[in-house]
Amino acid sequence: MILDIIILATDFSPLKPDIGQIFWSILFFLAFWWLIGKFSFKPIAEALKKRQSDIQDSLDEANHVRVEMANLKAENEELLALAKEERAGILKEAKEAKHTIIEEARSKAKEEAKEIVANAKNEIENLKLEAITDVKNKAGLMAIDIAEKLVRKELATSDDHTTYVTKLVKEFEIK
Protein backbone atom coordinates (compact mmCIF):
# COMPACT_ATOMS: atom_id res chain seq x y z
CA MET A 1 0.00 0.00 0.00
CA ILE A 2 2.76 2.38 0.74
CA LEU A 3 4.34 1.17 -2.36
CA ASP A 4 1.19 1.94 -4.35
CA ILE A 5 1.09 5.51 -2.95
CA ILE A 6 4.72 5.98 -3.87
CA ILE A 7 4.07 4.65 -7.35
CA LEU A 8 1.05 6.86 -7.70
CA ALA A 9 3.06 9.78 -6.41
CA THR A 10 5.76 9.08 -8.93
CA ASP A 11 3.19 8.77 -11.73
CA PHE A 12 1.50 11.99 -10.81
CA SER A 13 2.27 14.86 -13.14
CA PRO A 14 0.35 18.12 -13.19
CA LEU A 15 1.10 18.51 -16.83
CA LYS A 16 -0.65 15.27 -17.67
CA PRO A 17 -3.85 15.29 -15.68
CA ASP A 18 -5.93 12.22 -15.36
CA ILE A 19 -9.66 12.24 -16.36
CA GLY A 20 -10.75 11.44 -12.82
CA GLN A 21 -8.61 14.25 -11.50
CA ILE A 22 -10.14 16.67 -14.01
CA PHE A 23 -13.65 15.52 -13.07
CA TRP A 24 -13.09 15.90 -9.34
CA SER A 25 -11.31 19.24 -9.81
CA ILE A 26 -14.20 20.60 -11.86
CA LEU A 27 -16.71 19.18 -9.40
CA PHE A 28 -14.95 20.73 -6.38
CA PHE A 29 -14.46 23.97 -8.31
CA LEU A 30 -18.17 24.19 -9.17
CA ALA A 31 -19.21 23.22 -5.62
CA PHE A 32 -16.84 25.84 -4.24
CA TRP A 33 -18.28 28.53 -6.52
CA TRP A 34 -21.82 27.46 -5.73
CA LEU A 35 -21.16 27.69 -1.98
CA ILE A 36 -19.34 30.99 -2.38
CA GLY A 37 -22.18 32.29 -4.57
CA LYS A 38 -24.82 31.05 -2.16
CA PHE A 39 -23.27 32.32 1.05
CA SER A 40 -20.76 35.01 0.10
CA PHE A 41 -21.75 36.74 -3.14
CA LYS A 42 -25.21 37.77 -1.94
CA PRO A 43 -23.95 39.43 1.28
CA ILE A 44 -21.06 41.01 -0.64
CA ALA A 45 -23.46 42.22 -3.37
CA GLU A 46 -25.89 43.51 -0.72
CA ALA A 47 -23.04 45.24 1.10
CA LEU A 48 -21.93 46.82 -2.18
CA LYS A 49 -25.50 47.90 -2.96
CA LYS A 50 -25.87 49.30 0.57
CA ARG A 51 -22.55 51.11 0.24
CA GLN A 52 -23.61 52.48 -3.16
CA SER A 53 -26.95 53.55 -1.66
CA ASP A 54 -25.19 55.20 1.32
CA ILE A 55 -22.81 57.02 -1.03
CA GLN A 56 -25.70 58.16 -3.21
CA ASP A 57 -27.67 59.29 -0.11
CA SER A 58 -24.60 61.18 1.10
CA LEU A 59 -24.20 62.82 -2.31
CA ASP A 60 -27.90 63.71 -2.38
CA GLU A 61 -27.66 65.08 1.16
CA ALA A 62 -24.55 67.06 0.19
CA ASN A 63 -26.40 68.52 -2.81
CA HIS A 64 -29.38 69.29 -0.60
CA VAL A 65 -27.10 70.99 1.95
CA ARG A 66 -25.36 72.89 -0.87
CA VAL A 67 -28.71 74.12 -2.18
CA GLU A 68 -29.82 74.99 1.35
CA MET A 69 -26.57 76.86 1.97
CA ALA A 70 -27.05 78.76 -1.29
CA ASN A 71 -30.59 79.65 -0.18
CA LEU A 72 -29.34 80.71 3.25
CA LYS A 73 -26.62 82.79 1.65
CA ALA A 74 -29.19 84.45 -0.60
CA GLU A 75 -31.43 85.09 2.43
CA ASN A 76 -28.48 86.49 4.38
CA GLU A 77 -27.59 88.79 1.49
CA GLU A 78 -31.21 89.86 1.26
CA LEU A 79 -31.35 90.50 5.01
CA LEU A 80 -28.07 92.39 4.80
CA ALA A 81 -29.45 94.52 1.98
CA LEU A 82 -32.62 95.17 4.02
CA ALA A 83 -30.52 96.04 7.07
CA LYS A 84 -28.42 98.46 5.00
CA GLU A 85 -31.56 99.98 3.57
CA GLU A 86 -33.10 100.29 7.04
CA ARG A 87 -29.87 101.80 8.37
CA ALA A 88 -29.89 104.34 5.53
CA GLY A 89 -33.53 105.16 6.36
CA ILE A 90 -32.75 105.57 10.03
CA LEU A 91 -29.78 107.80 9.23
CA LYS A 92 -31.95 109.87 6.89
CA GLU A 93 -34.63 110.21 9.59
CA ALA A 94 -31.97 111.15 12.13
CA LYS A 95 -30.59 113.84 9.80
CA GLU A 96 -34.08 115.16 9.17
CA ALA A 97 -34.79 115.15 12.90
CA LYS A 98 -31.48 116.94 13.51
CA HIS A 99 -32.33 119.60 10.94
CA THR A 100 -35.84 119.95 12.35
CA ILE A 101 -34.53 120.28 15.90
CA ILE A 102 -31.92 122.82 14.79
CA GLU A 103 -34.52 124.84 12.88
CA GLU A 104 -36.92 124.71 15.85
CA ALA A 105 -34.12 125.79 18.18
CA ARG A 106 -33.19 128.64 15.82
CA SER A 107 -36.77 129.83 15.49
CA LYS A 108 -37.30 129.52 19.24
CA ALA A 109 -34.06 131.43 19.86
CA LYS A 110 -35.18 134.13 17.39
CA GLU A 111 -38.57 134.36 19.11
CA GLU A 112 -36.93 134.52 22.52
CA ALA A 113 -34.50 137.15 21.24
CA LYS A 114 -37.41 139.18 19.82
CA GLU A 115 -39.23 138.80 23.12
CA ILE A 116 -36.13 139.86 25.06
CA VAL A 117 -35.65 142.84 22.74
CA ALA A 118 -39.35 143.76 23.08
CA ASN A 119 -39.15 143.44 26.87
CA ALA A 120 -35.96 145.50 26.88
CA LYS A 121 -37.62 148.17 24.69
CA ASN A 122 -40.65 148.21 27.01
CA GLU A 123 -38.40 148.46 30.05
CA ILE A 124 -36.37 151.22 28.39
CA GLU A 125 -39.59 153.03 27.49
CA ASN A 126 -40.88 152.61 31.05
CA LEU A 127 -37.58 153.85 32.49
CA LYS A 128 -37.61 156.73 30.00
CA LEU A 129 -41.17 157.67 30.98
CA GLU A 130 -40.23 157.35 34.64
CA ALA A 131 -37.20 159.54 34.12
CA ILE A 132 -39.23 162.10 32.16
CA THR A 133 -41.93 162.06 34.86
CA ASP A 134 -39.25 162.43 37.53
CA VAL A 135 -37.67 165.33 35.61
CA LYS A 136 -41.10 166.91 35.11
CA ASN A 137 -41.91 166.46 38.81
CA LYS A 138 -38.58 167.99 39.82
CA ALA A 139 -39.04 170.77 37.28
CA GLY A 140 -42.57 171.32 38.57
CA LEU A 141 -41.38 171.37 42.18
CA MET A 142 -38.58 173.73 41.22
CA ALA A 143 -41.06 175.96 39.35
CA ILE A 144 -43.37 175.91 42.36
CA ASP A 145 -40.49 176.80 44.65
CA ILE A 146 -39.40 179.60 42.36
CA ALA A 147 -42.97 180.84 41.96
CA GLU A 148 -43.52 180.64 45.69
CA LYS A 149 -40.37 182.64 46.34
CA LEU A 150 -41.34 185.21 43.74
CA VAL A 151 -44.88 185.51 45.06
CA ARG A 152 -43.61 185.89 48.62
CA LYS A 153 -41.17 188.48 47.56
CA GLU A 154 -43.84 190.40 45.70
CA LEU A 155 -46.59 190.01 48.18
CA ALA A 156 -44.46 190.54 51.22
CA THR A 157 -44.30 194.24 50.68
CA SER A 158 -47.93 194.90 50.13
CA ASP A 159 -51.26 194.34 51.74
CA ASP A 160 -52.28 192.39 48.66
CA HIS A 161 -50.73 189.32 50.18
CA THR A 162 -53.23 189.02 53.02
CA THR A 163 -56.13 189.80 50.72
CA TYR A 164 -54.99 187.15 48.21
CA VAL A 165 -54.48 184.50 50.91
CA THR A 166 -57.91 185.17 52.37
CA LYS A 167 -59.48 184.85 48.93
CA LEU A 168 -57.78 181.51 48.31
CA VAL A 169 -58.88 180.13 51.66
CA LYS A 170 -62.48 181.06 50.86
CA GLU A 171 -62.29 179.33 47.49
CA PHE A 172 -61.11 176.10 49.14
CA GLU A 173 -63.91 176.22 51.68
CA ILE A 174 -66.58 176.61 49.01
CA LYS A 175 -65.58 173.50 47.16
DRENBAFI-201618 format. One line per field, with one value per residue: x, y, z of N, C-alpha, C, CB in turn. Coordinates in nm, 2 decimals, decimal comma, padded with zeros to 4 digits. Glycine has a CB too. Layout:
BEGIN
n.x [X	...]
n.y [Y	...]
n.z [Z	...]
ca.x [X	...]
ca.y [Y	...]
ca.z [Z	...]
c.x [X	...]
c.y [Y	...]
c.z [Z	...]
cb.x [X	...]
cb.y [Y	...]
cb.z [Z	...]
// end
This chain:
BEGIN
n.x [00,08	00,18	00,37	00,21	00,12	00,35	00,41	00,20	00,24	00,48	00,39	00,23	00,16	00,14	00,12	00,02	-00,28	-00,51	-00,83	-01,01	-00,91	-00,95	-01,23	-01,30	-01,17	-01,31	-01,56	-01,53	-01,45	-01,68	-01,86	-01,74	-01,77	-02,04	-02,11	-01,98	-02,11	-02,37	-02,35	-02,16	-02,15	-02,40	-02,43	-02,20	-02,27	-02,50	-02,39	-02,23	-02,43	-02,56	-02,36	-02,33	-02,58	-02,57	-02,36	-02,47	-02,69	-02,55	-02,43	-02,66	-02,76	-02,55	-02,58	-02,83	-02,77	-02,59	-02,76	-02,93	-02,76	-02,69	-02,94	-02,96	-02,75	-02,83	-03,06	-02,94	-02,79	-03,00	-03,12	-02,91	-02,90	-03,15	-03,11	-02,91	-03,05	-03,25	-03,09	-02,99	-03,23	-03,29	-03,07	-03,12	-03,37	-03,27	-03,10	-03,29	-03,44	-03,25	-03,20	-03,46	-03,48	-03,27	-03,37	-03,60	-03,49	-03,35	-03,56	-03,70	-03,51	-03,48	-03,74	-03,74	-03,53	-03,64	-03,85	-03,71	-03,58	-03,81	-03,91	-03,70	-03,71	-03,96	-03,90	-03,70	-03,85	-04,04	-03,86	-03,76	-04,00	-04,05	-03,82	-03,86	-04,10	-04,01	-03,82	-04,00	-04,15	-03,96	-03,89	-04,14	-04,17	-03,95	-04,03	-04,25	-04,14	-03,98	-04,18	-04,32	-04,13	-04,10	-04,36	-04,39	-04,19	-04,30	-04,55	-04,50	-04,44	-04,66	-05,01	-05,16	-05,10	-05,22	-05,49	-05,51	-05,44	-05,66	-05,87	-05,81	-05,83	-06,10	-06,20	-06,12	-06,28	-06,54	-06,56]
n.y [-00,11	00,13	00,13	00,14	00,40	00,55	00,48	00,59	00,85	00,89	00,87	01,07	01,38	01,71	01,82	01,63	01,57	01,34	01,19	01,14	01,30	01,55	01,56	01,55	01,78	01,98	01,93	01,99	02,26	02,38	02,32	02,47	02,73	02,75	02,73	02,96	03,15	03,12	03,17	03,38	03,57	03,70	03,84	04,00	04,14	04,26	04,42	04,59	04,71	04,84	05,01	05,16	05,28	05,42	05,60	05,73	05,85	06,01	06,18	06,30	06,42	06,60	06,76	06,86	07,00	07,18	07,33	07,43	07,58	07,77	07,89	07,99	08,17	08,35	08,44	08,56	08,76	08,91	08,99	09,14	09,34	09,45	09,54	09,73	09,91	09,98	10,09	10,31	10,45	10,50	10,67	10,88	10,97	11,05	11,26	11,43	11,48	11,60	11,83	11,94	11,98	12,16	12,38	12,43	12,51	12,73	12,90	12,92	13,04	13,29	13,39	13,41	13,59	13,81	13,85	13,92	14,15	14,30	14,32	14,45	14,69	14,78	14,80	14,99	15,20	15,23	15,31	15,54	15,69	15,71	15,85	16,08	16,17	16,19	16,40	16,60	16,62	16,71	16,94	17,07	17,10	17,26	17,48	17,55	17,61	17,83	18,00	18,03	18,16	18,40	18,50	18,54	18,72	18,94	18,98	19,02	19,28	19,42	19,49	19,33	19,07	18,95	18,98	18,83	18,57	18,53	18,52	18,29	18,09	18,11	18,02	17,75	17,66	17,67	17,48]
n.z [00,00	00,07	-00,11	-00,34	-00,31	-00,33	-00,59	-00,72	-00,66	-00,79	-01,05	-01,08	-01,24	-01,30	-01,54	-01,70	-01,66	-01,52	-01,62	-01,41	-01,22	-01,34	-01,35	-01,07	-00,99	-01,14	-01,04	-00,76	-00,79	-00,90	-00,70	-00,49	-00,60	-00,61	-00,34	-00,25	-00,40	-00,30	-00,03	00,01	-00,21	-00,23	00,03	-00,01	-00,24	-00,15	00,05	-00,11	-00,27	-00,06	00,03	-00,20	-00,21	00,03	-00,03	-00,25	-00,11	00,06	-00,12	-00,23	00,00	00,04	-00,19	-00,13	00,10	00,00	-00,18	00,02	00,17	-00,03	-00,06	00,20	00,20	00,01	00,14	00,36	00,23	00,13	00,37	00,47	00,28	00,33	00,59	00,55	00,40	00,58	00,78	00,63	00,60	00,87	00,93	00,76	00,86	01,11	01,04	00,93	01,15	01,31	01,16	01,18	01,45	01,49	01,34	01,47	01,72	01,64	01,55	01,78	01,94	01,80	01,84	02,12	02,14	02,01	02,19	02,42	02,33	02,28	02,54	02,66	02,52	02,61	02,88	02,87	02,76	02,97	03,18	03,06	03,05	03,32	03,40	03,26	03,38	03,64	03,60	03,51	03,74	03,92	03,79	03,80	04,08	04,13	03,98	04,12	04,37	04,29	04,20	04,43	04,59	04,44	04,45	04,73	04,76	04,62	04,73	04,99	05,05	05,03	05,10	04,96	04,97	05,21	05,15	04,91	05,01	05,19	05,01	04,86	05,06	05,11	04,87	04,87	05,08	04,98	04,79]
ca.x [00,00	00,28	00,43	00,12	00,11	00,47	00,41	00,10	00,31	00,58	00,32	00,15	00,23	00,03	00,11	-00,07	-00,38	-00,59	-00,97	-01,08	-00,86	-01,01	-01,36	-01,31	-01,13	-01,42	-01,67	-01,49	-01,45	-01,82	-01,92	-01,68	-01,83	-02,18	-02,12	-01,93	-02,22	-02,48	-02,33	-02,08	-02,17	-02,52	-02,39	-02,11	-02,35	-02,59	-02,30	-02,19	-02,55	-02,59	-02,25	-02,36	-02,69	-02,52	-02,28	-02,57	-02,77	-02,46	-02,42	-02,79	-02,77	-02,46	-02,64	-02,94	-02,71	-02,54	-02,87	-02,98	-02,66	-02,70	-03,06	-02,93	-02,66	-02,92	-03,14	-02,85	-02,76	-03,12	-03,14	-02,81	-02,94	-03,26	-03,05	-02,84	-03,16	-03,31	-02,99	-02,99	-03,35	-03,27	-02,98	-03,19	-03,46	-03,20	-03,06	-03,41	-03,48	-03,15	-03,23	-03,58	-03,45	-03,19	-03,45	-03,69	-03,41	-03,32	-03,68	-03,73	-03,41	-03,52	-03,86	-03,69	-03,45	-03,74	-03,92	-03,61	-03,57	-03,93	-03,91	-03,60	-03,76	-04,07	-03,84	-03,64	-03,96	-04,09	-03,76	-03,76	-04,12	-04,02	-03,72	-03,92	-04,19	-03,93	-03,77	-04,11	-04,19	-03,86	-03,90	-04,26	-04,14	-03,86	-04,11	-04,34	-04,05	-03,94	-04,30	-04,35	-04,04	-04,13	-04,49	-04,36	-04,12	-04,38	-04,66	-04,45	-04,43	-04,79	-05,13	-05,23	-05,07	-05,32	-05,61	-05,50	-05,45	-05,79	-05,95	-05,78	-05,89	-06,25	-06,23	-06,11	-06,39	-06,66	-06,56]
ca.y [00,00	00,24	00,12	00,19	00,55	00,60	00,47	00,69	00,98	00,91	00,88	01,20	01,49	01,81	01,85	01,53	01,53	01,22	01,22	01,14	01,42	01,67	01,55	01,59	01,92	02,06	01,92	02,07	02,40	02,42	02,32	02,58	02,85	02,75	02,77	03,10	03,23	03,11	03,23	03,50	03,67	03,78	03,94	04,10	04,22	04,35	04,52	04,68	04,79	04,93	05,11	05,25	05,35	05,52	05,70	05,82	05,93	06,12	06,28	06,37	06,51	06,71	06,85	06,93	07,10	07,29	07,41	07,50	07,69	07,88	07,97	08,07	08,28	08,45	08,51	08,65	08,88	08,99	09,05	09,24	09,45	09,52	09,60	09,85	10,00	10,03	10,18	10,43	10,52	10,56	10,78	10,99	11,02	11,11	11,38	11,52	11,52	11,69	11,96	11,99	12,03	12,28	12,48	12,47	12,58	12,86	12,98	12,95	13,14	13,41	13,44	13,45	13,72	13,92	13,88	13,99	14,28	14,38	14,34	14,55	14,82	14,82	14,85	15,12	15,30	15,26	15,38	15,67	15,77	15,73	15,95	16,21	16,21	16,24	16,53	16,69	16,65	16,80	17,08	17,13	17,14	17,37	17,60	17,59	17,68	17,96	18,08	18,06	18,26	18,52	18,55	18,59	18,85	19,04	19,00	19,05	19,42	19,49	19,43	19,24	18,93	18,90	18,98	18,72	18,45	18,52	18,48	18,15	18,01	18,11	17,93	17,61	17,62	17,66	17,35]
ca.z [00,00	00,07	-00,24	-00,43	-00,30	-00,39	-00,74	-00,77	-00,64	-00,89	-01,17	-01,08	-01,31	-01,32	-01,68	-01,77	-01,57	-01,54	-01,64	-01,28	-01,15	-01,40	-01,31	-00,93	-00,98	-01,19	-00,94	-00,64	-00,83	-00,92	-00,56	-00,42	-00,65	-00,57	-00,20	-00,24	-00,46	-00,22	00,11	00,01	-00,31	-00,19	00,13	-00,06	-00,34	-00,07	00,11	-00,22	-00,30	00,06	00,02	-00,32	-00,17	00,13	-00,10	-00,32	-00,01	00,11	-00,23	-00,24	00,12	00,02	-00,28	-00,06	00,19	-00,09	-00,22	00,13	00,20	-00,13	-00,02	00,33	00,16	-00,06	00,24	00,44	00,15	00,13	00,50	00,48	00,20	00,40	00,71	00,50	00,36	00,70	00,84	00,55	00,64	01,00	00,92	00,69	00,96	01,21	00,98	00,92	01,29	01,35	01,09	01,23	01,59	01,48	01,29	01,58	01,82	01,58	01,55	01,92	01,99	01,74	01,91	02,25	02,12	01,98	02,31	02,51	02,27	02,31	02,69	02,69	02,47	02,70	03,01	02,84	02,75	03,11	03,25	03,00	03,10	03,46	03,41	03,22	03,49	03,75	03,56	03,51	03,88	03,98	03,73	03,86	04,22	04,12	03,93	04,24	04,47	04,24	04,20	04,57	04,63	04,37	04,51	04,86	04,76	04,57	04,82	05,12	05,07	05,01	05,17	04,87	05,02	05,30	05,07	04,82	05,09	05,24	04,89	04,83	05,17	05,09	04,75	04,91	05,17	04,90	04,72]
c.x [00,09	00,34	00,34	00,11	00,23	00,47	00,31	00,17	00,41	00,51	00,25	00,23	00,12	00,02	00,03	-00,18	-00,46	-00,74	-01,04	-01,03	-00,93	-01,16	-01,38	-01,27	-01,24	-01,53	-01,65	-01,50	-01,59	-01,89	-01,87	-01,75	-01,98	-02,20	-02,08	-02,05	-02,34	-02,46	-02,24	-02,11	-02,30	-02,49	-02,30	-02,18	-02,44	-02,51	-02,26	-02,31	-02,58	-02,48	-02,28	-02,48	-02,65	-02,44	-02,37	-02,65	-02,68	-02,44	-02,55	-02,80	-02,67	-02,51	-02,75	-02,88	-02,65	-02,64	-02,92	-02,89	-02,67	-02,83	-03,03	-02,85	-02,74	-03,01	-03,06	-02,82	-02,88	-03,14	-03,03	-02,85	-03,06	-03,21	-02,98	-02,94	-03,22	-03,22	-02,99	-03,11	-03,34	-03,18	-03,04	-03,29	-03,39	-03,15	-03,17	-03,45	-03,38	-03,18	-03,36	-03,56	-03,37	-03,28	-03,55	-03,62	-03,38	-03,44	-03,72	-03,63	-03,44	-03,64	-03,82	-03,61	-03,54	-03,82	-03,83	-03,59	-03,69	-03,95	-03,81	-03,65	-03,87	-04,00	-03,77	-03,74	-04,02	-03,99	-03,75	-03,88	-04,10	-03,92	-03,78	-04,02	-04,12	-03,87	-03,88	-04,15	-04,09	-03,87	-04,03	-04,23	-04,05	-03,93	-04,19	-04,25	-04,01	-04,06	-04,33	-04,26	-04,07	-04,26	-04,47	-04,29	-04,21	-04,49	-04,61	-04,45	-04,57	-04,90	-05,20	-05,21	-05,18	-05,46	-05,62	-05,51	-05,59	-05,88	-05,93	-05,84	-06,04	-06,28	-06,22	-06,23	-06,52	-06,66	-06,58]
c.y [00,12	00,24	00,17	00,35	00,61	00,59	00,57	00,82	01,00	00,92	01,01	01,31	01,59	01,85	01,75	01,49	01,41	01,27	01,23	01,27	01,55	01,67	01,60	01,74	02,02	02,05	02,00	02,22	02,45	02,42	02,44	02,71	02,86	02,79	02,92	03,19	03,23	03,18	03,36	03,61	03,76	03,88	04,05	04,20	04,32	04,46	04,63	04,77	04,89	05,04	05,21	05,34	05,46	05,63	05,79	05,90	06,04	06,23	06,37	06,47	06,63	06,81	06,93	07,04	07,21	07,39	07,49	07,61	07,80	07,96	08,05	08,19	08,39	08,52	08,60	08,78	08,97	09,06	09,16	09,36	09,53	09,59	09,73	09,95	10,06	10,13	10,31	10,52	10,58	10,68	10,90	11,05	11,10	11,25	11,48	11,57	11,62	11,83	12,02	12,05	12,16	12,40	12,53	12,55	12,72	12,95	13,02	13,06	13,28	13,47	13,49	13,58	13,83	13,96	13,96	14,13	14,37	14,41	14,45	14,69	14,87	14,87	14,98	15,23	15,34	15,34	15,53	15,76	15,80	15,85	16,09	16,26	16,26	16,38	16,64	16,72	16,74	16,94	17,15	17,18	17,26	17,50	17,65	17,66	17,82	18,05	18,13	18,17	18,40	18,58	18,60	18,72	18,96	19,08	19,04	19,20	19,49	19,42	19,34	19,09	18,88	18,89	18,86	18,58	18,43	18,47	18,34	18,06	18,00	18,02	17,78	17,57	17,60	17,52	17,24]
c.z [00,00	-00,06	-00,35	-00,43	-00,36	-00,54	-00,79	-00,76	-00,75	-01,03	-01,19	-01,15	-01,34	-01,47	-01,76	-01,67	-01,61	-01,55	-01,50	-01,21	-01,21	-01,35	-01,17	-00,92	-01,03	-01,09	-00,81	-00,67	-00,84	-00,78	-00,48	-00,47	-00,62	-00,43	-00,18	-00,29	-00,37	-00,09	00,11	-00,09	-00,28	-00,08	00,08	-00,16	-00,26	00,00	00,01	-00,25	-00,18	00,06	-00,09	-00,28	-00,06	00,07	-00,18	-00,23	00,04	00,00	-00,24	-00,12	00,10	-00,08	-00,21	00,03	00,11	-00,13	-00,10	00,17	00,10	-00,10	00,10	00,29	00,10	00,04	00,33	00,36	00,14	00,26	00,52	00,40	00,27	00,52	00,66	00,46	00,48	00,77	00,77	00,59	00,77	01,00	00,86	00,79	01,07	01,16	00,97	01,06	01,34	01,29	01,15	01,37	01,58	01,43	01,40	01,69	01,77	01,59	01,69	01,98	01,93	01,81	02,05	02,24	02,10	02,11	02,41	02,46	02,30	02,46	02,72	02,64	02,56	02,83	02,99	02,83	02,89	03,19	03,19	03,05	03,25	03,48	03,37	03,32	03,61	03,72	03,56	03,65	03,95	03,92	03,78	04,00	04,22	04,08	04,05	04,34	04,42	04,24	04,34	04,62	04,57	04,43	04,65	04,86	04,71	04,67	04,96	05,15	05,06	05,09	05,08	04,91	05,11	05,23	04,98	04,90	05,14	05,13	04,86	04,94	05,15	04,97	04,79	05,00	05,09	04,83	04,81]
cb.x [-00,09	00,38	00,48	-00,02	00,10	00,59	00,36	-00,03	00,37	00,67	00,22	00,11	00,30	00,07	00,25	00,02	-00,48	-00,58	-01,03	-01,04	-00,71	-01,01	-01,42	-01,22	-01,00	-01,47	-01,69	-01,36	-01,37	-01,89	-01,89	-01,53	-01,81	-02,25	-02,02	-01,80	-02,26	-02,51	-02,26	-01,93	-02,19	-02,63	-02,34	-01,99	-02,43	-02,66	-02,18	-02,14	-02,67	-02,58	-02,11	-02,40	-02,80	-02,43	-02,18	-02,66	-02,81	-02,32	-02,39	-02,91	-02,73	-02,32	-02,70	-03,02	-02,60	-02,46	-02,99	-03,00	-02,51	-02,72	-03,17	-02,87	-02,55	-03,01	-03,21	-02,72	-02,71	-03,24	-03,12	-02,67	-02,99	-03,36	-02,95	-02,75	-03,26	-03,35	-02,85	-02,98	-03,47	-03,22	-02,85	-03,27	-03,55	-03,08	-03,00	-03,53	-03,48	-03,01	-03,25	-03,69	-03,38	-03,08	-03,53	-03,75	-03,28	-03,27	-03,79	-03,72	-03,26	-03,55	-03,96	-03,61	-03,35	-03,84	-03,97	-03,48	-03,54	-04,06	-03,88	-03,46	-03,82	-04,16	-03,74	-03,55	-04,07	-04,12	-03,62	-03,77	-04,24	-03,97	-03,60	-04,00	-04,28	-03,81	-03,70	-04,23	-04,20	-03,72	-03,91	-04,37	-04,07	-03,74	-04,19	-04,41	-03,92	-03,89	-04,41	-04,34	-03,89	-04,15	-04,60	-04,28	-04,00	-04,44	-04,75	-04,30	-04,34	-04,83	-05,22	-05,17	-04,94	-05,33	-05,63	-05,37	-05,35	-05,84	-05,91	-05,63	-05,86	-06,30	-06,13	-05,98	-06,41	-06,66	-06,43]
cb.y [00,00	00,23	-00,03	00,13	00,59	00,52	00,32	00,68	00,99	00,79	00,76	01,24	01,44	01,94	01,86	01,40	01,65	01,12	01,12	01,02	01,44	01,66	01,41	01,50	01,95	02,01	01,77	02,03	02,42	02,33	02,19	02,59	02,86	02,61	02,68	03,13	03,18	02,96	03,13	03,46	03,61	03,68	03,88	04,03	04,13	04,27	04,46	04,61	04,70	04,85	05,05	05,16	05,26	05,45	05,64	05,73	05,84	06,06	06,21	06,27	06,43	06,65	06,78	06,83	07,03	07,23	07,33	07,40	07,63	07,82	07,87	07,98	08,23	08,38	08,40	08,58	08,84	08,89	08,95	09,18	09,40	09,41	09,51	09,81	09,93	09,91	10,12	10,40	10,42	10,45	10,74	10,94	10,91	11,03	11,36	11,44	11,39	11,64	11,94	11,88	11,92	12,26	12,44	12,34	12,50	12,85	12,91	12,82	13,10	13,40	13,33	13,34	13,70	13,87	13,75	13,91	14,28	14,29	14,22	14,51	14,80	14,70	14,74	15,11	15,25	15,13	15,32	15,66	15,68	15,61	15,92	16,19	16,08	16,15	16,53	16,63	16,51	16,74	17,06	17,03	17,02	17,34	17,56	17,47	17,60	17,95	18,01	17,94	18,22	18,50	18,44	18,48	18,83	19,00	18,88	19,00	19,48	19,50	19,55	19,26	18,93	19,00	19,11	18,72	18,46	18,65	18,57	18,13	18,07	18,25	17,97	17,59	17,73	17,78	17,33]
cb.z [00,12	00,19	-00,27	-00,41	-00,14	-00,33	-00,77	-00,69	-00,50	-00,89	-01,19	-00,94	-01,45	-01,24	-01,74	-01,80	-01,55	-01,42	-01,73	-01,20	-01,16	-01,56	-01,32	-00,84	-01,07	-01,33	-00,90	-00,58	-00,97	-01,01	-00,49	-00,45	-00,80	-00,60	-00,12	-00,32	-00,59	-00,18	00,20	-00,01	-00,45	-00,15	00,25	-00,14	-00,43	00,03	00,17	-00,34	-00,32	00,19	00,00	-00,44	-00,11	00,24	-00,20	-00,40	00,11	00,15	-00,37	-00,24	00,24	-00,03	-00,40	00,02	00,28	-00,21	-00,28	00,25	00,20	-00,27	00,01	00,43	00,07	-00,17	00,33	00,47	00,01	00,10	00,61	00,43	00,06	00,45	00,78	00,38	00,27	00,80	00,83	00,40	00,63	01,10	00,84	00,56	01,02	01,26	00,84	00,85	01,38	01,31	00,94	01,24	01,67	01,38	01,16	01,65	01,85	01,44	01,48	02,01	01,94	01,59	01,92	02,32	02,01	01,87	02,38	02,51	02,12	02,26	02,77	02,62	02,33	02,73	03,05	02,71	02,66	03,18	03,24	02,85	03,08	03,53	03,32	03,08	03,53	03,78	03,42	03,43	03,96	03,96	03,57	03,85	04,30	04,02	03,81	04,30	04,49	04,09	04,13	04,66	04,60	04,22	04,51	04,94	04,66	04,44	04,82	05,14	04,97	04,87	05,22	04,72	05,09	05,42	04,99	04,74	05,21	05,30	04,77	04,82	05,30	05,06	04,64	04,99	05,28	04,80	04,64]
// end
